[in-house]
């Protein structure tokens, strides 16, 4: 029935537009944009490649994320923004919102959350946008330029999206020197290589099965894929990346301490409380900043493995993109997909240190 309706709306675009206006009639941004299509002189339309990349084009002021976005959701939206800028010859300047989960009051106030971890694609002084003559303000709708490679925003992405985002990451998105040094030290300490199978499993708040999030998949469902990979590809060890200490213990019980590798000096939660949304009782400097570093190291550790098993998540997606950005590929790649929750409560972060 939905397919029939879609075809009907495609055949009668005026009807589609009427329904669209009716649906978003209370959205001020939408109604102002519609009004401005004929009379607003400040609404600018750019043609792709009208300004060649590398020339003196307009700056694009990009503010990414909100209070419910995990770290690699922020990174994914950043890659989408960089893809958009490349398409239209814009020079990107990126910030993560101060409302994001990784804003850390213990970090220098003159440093944005994006700059905690990454280098700006183009180096400029922090306040230069105030005096810049040409600036495009990035809007959430602009991310659809990249996400249409998936048919829209979705956890299940296409291979074309992974290839394109890997290219964008390689060209534009670099860790800063401090982050890169920490990654290198962590990877050297773990000793990961092609003989290790990486496994990513989200627990804690994933167990709540929130609406529009992937269904939680218990550890027991992973075992058959892990055993298959070990048998067919000869993986000698298993690297477990998880935010949940109870899940980690189950893998240790199943495969033993000698075969299971994991980062030992990180914060993990239990139950249904996410470590990135709950303030830990552990007191340590720059707690939120450290959480970002830990998930970065987990992602890079997964990418350093020879194979990967995961469910649908932004961390595992980014490990695939990051590995491809280094011109590498997994010899075994299994994505367990039990679907997206259509019902349940919407996810909402419940705590902040601000």
Secondary structure by P-SEA (a helix, b strand, c coil): caaaaaaaaaacaaaaaaaaaaaacccaaaaaaaaacccccccccccccccccccccbbbbbbbbcccccaaaaaaaaaaaaaaaaaabbbbbbbccccccccccccccccccccccccccccccccccccccbbbbbccccccccccccccccccccaaaaaaaaaaaaccccccaaaaaaaaaaaaaacccccbbbbbbbcccccccccccccccccccaaaaaaaaaaaccccbbbbbcccaaaaaaaaaacccccccccccbbbbccccccccccccccccaaaaaaaaaaaaaaaaaaacccccccccaaaaaaaaaaaaacccccbbbbbbccccccccccccccccc
